[in-house]
Amino acid sequence: MRIELTEQQASAKAAFRAFVDHEIVPYADQFDREERVPAAVIQKLAREGYLGQVVPEEQGGTGSDMVTFGILNEELGRGCSSIRSLLTVHSMAAFAVLKWGSADHKSRFLSRLVSGEIIGAFALSEPNVGSDAKSVETSARLVGDRYVLNGRKRWMTFGQIADVFLLFAQVEGKVTAFLVERNSPGFSTEPITGILGTRGSMLAELRLDDCEIPKENRLGGLGFGLAAIGTSALDIGRYSVAWGSVGIAQACLEACVEYTSTRRQFGVPIKDHDLVRQMMTNMITNTKAARMLCYQAGYLKDSGDSRTVMETWIAKYFASTAAMKIAADAVQLHGANGCSEEYPVQRYFRDAKIMEIIEASTQLQQMNIAQYAYEY
Amino acid sequence: MTTDSLTVDDIKARTRAFIGKFFKNIELQDDEDIFALGFVNSLFAMQLVMFIEKEFGIAVEDQDLNIDNFRTINAMADLVKGKVL
């Protein structure tokens, strides 16, 4: 066994880190304050090929392995969780089109998703439906050569600007997947502001009022929308969030190394106080452990091993809960400064809380991961 | 996993063994409806699709995503057989 990045993966990590340090870190607090990510930044992500990471080269994408994709999520998450969340939902949509789309879907959407000409997003949650995804209330019925959709989708990441949504609705009592374009008749969005964390992720509520889409925009058969398409997209999303949580943890760690080295109390840098060192020890240990679980999940994805599904749950559970604890400790170590907008740890703290809720809440994970112990 | 010299019985045996990891102490018959038995949730369905793809070296595609293709061991064997044998 050899746990080490390949030369190519290490090189990619260095490039991702340089991009994030130059293009994102200096502006991340501004994105948070203004609750938006400028289009120019998204275009830069596209130019770097970051929006086509999960798409093979022959289909116009970057063709990255899943470990490299994970590293990109860590680095973007280290800089700005809102931008990482764009990569998450966009990659979920692109992956679904790649994996489950017809030739027509691929020709209409895939190259434009890869180039960033259009932004993809994921639309499952509703005002009354979160973890219990099979109970979505949005409906779709076939009328002639079109599906007519009615309902509301809520908390859609980048719903304010996304052009196409991987959306789930009931058809004859079966959850089914669709590609819904922003310009569809009867489709509108309402921005959601004032969210606790990932404030730049441009959330929206989607409103489907007799929204008409071509019947060809259905993905997969009736009733397999959630079981195969939704779950595989959520697996990519969960993997992305797990790595993004590692990014938050790493950002906290780096901020605390800097702060505790320069902040002096009782005549010495605070890093020389034993209880501070205890917190730093836990911080670095849990960050590394979370990263290792993510590597494991990524390695299994690259080898097509079905165990990656539950290993990704485990990685996301550990990484998101660790990030929350680490971010809380980071604020604590910064004292009053940590509660101020002058330091980014308050943003990390707010963003980390979101990681415990999205792509399966901590409690849903605790229910499912325990079951895994009784299987293999 | 190589598909050389793969037989329908092999496909059924491997599929039954995989499902058996999740649902212990149940002797699943080839024609038993796993949906009707209440076995299937979305996480299991995804793992089942991944298993079939890796184990038999095939791609499960959009047009294959029909519940009837995954309803029984016989149906899954037919799906695989149609792609590799």
Boltz contact constraints between the chains, C-beta under 6 A:
constraints:
  - contact:
      token1: [A, 100]
      token2: [B, 62]
      max_distance: 6.0
  - contact:
      token1: [A, 102]
      token2: [B, 62]
      max_distance: 6.0
  - contact:
      token1: [A, 220]
      token2: [B, 62]
      max_distance: 6.0
  - contact:
      token1: [A, 220]
      token2: [B, 65]
      max_distance: 6.0
  - contact:
      token1: [A, 221]
      token2: [B, 65]
      max_distance: 6.0
  - contact:
      token1: [A, 221]
      token2: [B, 66]
      max_distance: 6.0
  - contact:
      token1: [A, 223]
      token2: [B, 67]
      max_distance: 6.0
  - contact:
      token1: [A, 224]
      token2: [B, 65]
      max_distance: 6.0
  - contact:
      token1: [A, 226]
      token2: [B, 42]
      max_distance: 6.0
  - contact:
      token1: [A, 227]
      token2: [B, 42]
      max_distance: 6.0
  - contact:
      token1: [A, 227]
      token2: [B, 45]
      max_distance: 6.0
  - contact:
      token1: [A, 228]
      token2: [B, 45]
      max_distance: 6.0
  - contact:
      token1: [A, 228]
      token2: [B, 49]
      max_distance: 6.0
  - contact:
      token1: [A, 228]
      token2: [B, 65]
      max_distance: 6.0
  - contact:
      token1: [A, 231]
      token2: [B, 42]
      max_distance: 6.0
  - contact:
      token1: [A, 231]
      token2: [B, 46]
      max_distance: 6.0
  - contact:
      token1: [A, 232]
      token2: [B, 46]
      max_distance: 6.0
  - contact:
      token1: [A, 304]
      token2: [B, 54]
      max_distance: 6.0
  - contact:
      token1: [A, 306]
      token2: [B, 47]
      max_distance: 6.0
  - contact:
      token1: [A, 306]
      token2: [B, 50]
      max_distance: 6.0
  - contact:
      token1: [A, 306]
      token2: [B, 51]
      max_distance: 6.0
  - contact:
      token1: [A, 309]
      token2: [B, 46]
      max_distance: 6.0
  - contact:
      token1: [A, 309]
      token2: [B, 47]
      max_distance: 6.0
  - contact:
      token1: [A, 375]
      token2: [B, 21]
      max_distance: 6.0
  - contact:
      token1: [A, 375]
      token2: [B, 22]
      max_distance: 6.0
  - contact:
      token1: [A, 376]
      token2: [B, 21]
      max_distance: 6.0
